[in-house]
Amino acid sequence: MKTIRLLVLLSLAALISCSHDRTQVPASVVNIPNSASGNSGKSQLPVMEFAQVEHDFGKVIQGEVVSYSFKFKNTGNADLVIANVSATCGCTASDYPRTPVKPGEEGIIEVSFNSSGKQGFQNKDLTIAANTQPSNTTLTIKAIVIIPENQ
């Protein structure tokens, strides 16, 4: 009986930690033209250009919540629409623009990492789904979580 309860609790914990924000974007705003001729129409697409796609927090004390802002610019010729930003773990959260980013405009994807219950080297990926080509872009955060000596 204890085994069944434990399995139920572990399953529930796994489901809760993997929840994602499922904000829906209407299909009409996403335009990714492709053709059999090889003319992909990339000149008509938005381009998400990041100053950097990886951030290292360095040493973090276990229990700290640290944040970083990934800055990007739409260097393409169409509105950039971010449909979703998903993380590899429930300890990572993000905030991103929910409205289209016009050509030439800049935006920020804010990433927070909660080090509670973590130890040692941590490497977390965030996947951005947008109306770009390719449609997914990956950001990476890293940290070394240390346990305070008084614990």
C-alpha positions as CSV (number, residue, x, y, z in Angstrom):
1,M,0.0,0.0,0.0
2,K,2.9,2.4,0.8
3,T,4.4,1.6,-2.6
4,I,1.2,2.6,-4.4
5,R,1.0,5.9,-2.4
6,L,4.6,6.7,-3.2
7,L,4.1,6.0,-6.9
8,V,1.0,8.2,-7.0
9,L,2.9,11.1,-5.2
10,L,5.9,10.8,-7.5
11,S,3.7,10.8,-10.6
12,L,1.8,13.9,-9.3
13,A,5.1,15.7,-8.6
14,A,6.4,14.9,-12.1
15,L,3.2,16.2,-13.7
16,I,3.3,19.4,-11.6
17,S,7.0,20.1,-12.3
18,C,6.6,19.8,-16.1
19,S,3.7,22.2,-16.5
20,H,4.1,24.8,-19.1
21,D,2.3,28.0,-20.1
22,R,0.2,27.0,-23.1
23,T,-0.6,30.5,-24.4
24,Q,-2.4,30.0,-27.8
25,V,-1.4,32.1,-30.8
26,P,-3.8,32.3,-33.7
27,A,-2.5,30.5,-36.8
28,S,-3.2,33.5,-38.9
29,V,-0.2,35.4,-37.5
30,V,2.3,32.7,-38.3
31,N,3.6,32.8,-41.9
32,I,6.4,30.4,-42.8
33,P,6.4,30.2,-46.6
34,N,8.1,27.2,-48.2
35,S,8.1,25.9,-51.8
36,A,9.3,22.9,-53.7
37,S,11.5,25.1,-55.9
38,G,13.9,25.7,-53.0
39,N,12.8,29.3,-52.6
40,S,12.0,29.4,-48.9
41,G,11.0,33.0,-48.8
42,K,13.4,33.6,-45.9
43,S,13.7,37.3,-46.9
44,Q,10.0,37.7,-45.9
45,L,10.4,36.1,-42.5
46,P,11.3,37.5,-39.1
47,V,14.8,36.8,-37.7
48,M,15.4,36.5,-34.0
49,E,19.0,37.6,-33.4
50,F,20.4,37.2,-29.9
51,A,23.4,39.0,-28.4
52,Q,24.1,35.6,-26.7
53,V,22.3,32.3,-26.5
54,E,24.0,31.0,-23.3
55,H,24.5,32.4,-19.8
56,D,26.6,31.1,-17.0
57,F,25.4,32.1,-13.5
58,G,28.6,30.8,-12.0
59,K,28.4,29.6,-8.4
60,V,24.9,29.8,-6.9
61,I,24.1,28.9,-3.2
62,Q,21.5,26.2,-3.0
63,G,18.0,27.8,-2.6
64,E,18.9,31.0,-4.5
65,V,16.7,32.1,-7.3
66,V,18.7,33.8,-10.1
67,S,17.5,35.6,-13.2
68,Y,18.9,36.7,-16.5
69,S,17.5,38.7,-19.4
70,F,18.3,37.3,-22.9
71,K,18.1,40.3,-25.3
72,F,17.1,39.8,-28.9
73,K,16.3,41.9,-32.0
74,N,14.0,41.1,-34.9
75,T,16.4,41.7,-37.8
76,G,14.0,40.2,-40.3
77,N,11.3,41.7,-42.5
78,A,8.1,40.6,-40.8
79,D,6.5,40.6,-37.3
80,L,8.1,38.1,-35.0
81,V,5.6,36.1,-32.9
82,I,6.9,33.9,-30.1
83,A,4.3,31.1,-29.6
84,N,5.9,29.5,-26.5
85,V,9.1,29.2,-24.5
86,S,9.5,25.8,-22.8
87,A,12.1,24.7,-20.3
88,T,13.7,21.3,-19.7
89,C,12.8,21.4,-16.0
90,G,10.3,22.9,-13.6
91,C,13.0,24.8,-11.8
92,T,13.3,27.2,-14.7
93,A,10.7,29.8,-15.6
94,S,10.6,32.4,-18.4
95,D,8.7,35.5,-19.4
96,Y,8.6,36.6,-23.0
97,P,6.8,39.1,-25.3
98,R,3.2,38.0,-25.9
99,T,2.7,40.6,-28.7
100,P,4.4,40.7,-32.1
101,V,7.9,42.2,-32.2
102,K,8.1,44.4,-35.3
103,P,11.1,44.4,-37.6
104,G,13.9,46.4,-36.1
105,E,12.5,46.2,-32.6
106,E,14.1,44.5,-29.6
107,G,12.7,42.2,-27.0
108,I,13.7,40.4,-23.8
109,I,13.2,36.8,-22.7
110,E,13.5,36.8,-18.9
111,V,14.8,33.5,-17.4
112,S,14.7,32.5,-13.7
113,F,16.4,29.5,-12.2
114,N,15.4,28.2,-8.8
115,S,18.4,26.2,-7.3
116,S,16.3,24.7,-4.4
117,G,17.0,21.0,-4.2
118,K,19.8,21.2,-6.8
119,Q,23.4,20.4,-6.3
120,G,26.5,20.6,-8.5
121,F,26.7,21.5,-12.2
122,Q,23.3,22.4,-13.7
123,N,22.7,22.9,-17.5
124,K,19.2,23.9,-18.5
125,D,17.8,24.5,-22.0
126,L,14.9,26.7,-23.0
127,T,13.3,26.2,-26.4
128,I,11.7,29.1,-28.1
129,A,9.0,28.3,-30.7
130,A,8.4,31.2,-33.1
131,N,7.5,32.0,-36.7
132,T,11.2,32.0,-37.7
133,Q,13.1,29.6,-39.9
134,P,14.0,27.3,-38.2
135,S,11.0,27.5,-35.9
136,N,12.9,26.6,-32.7
137,T,15.8,28.4,-31.0
138,T,17.5,27.1,-27.9
139,L,18.8,29.2,-25.1
140,T,21.0,27.7,-22.4
141,I,21.7,28.6,-18.7
142,K,24.3,27.0,-16.5
143,A,25.2,27.2,-12.8
144,I,27.2,25.4,-10.2
145,V,24.9,25.0,-7.2
146,I,26.9,24.8,-3.9
147,I,25.5,23.8,-0.5
148,P,26.3,26.2,2.3
149,E,28.8,24.8,4.8
150,N,26.5,25.3,7.8
151,Q,24.0,22.7,6.5
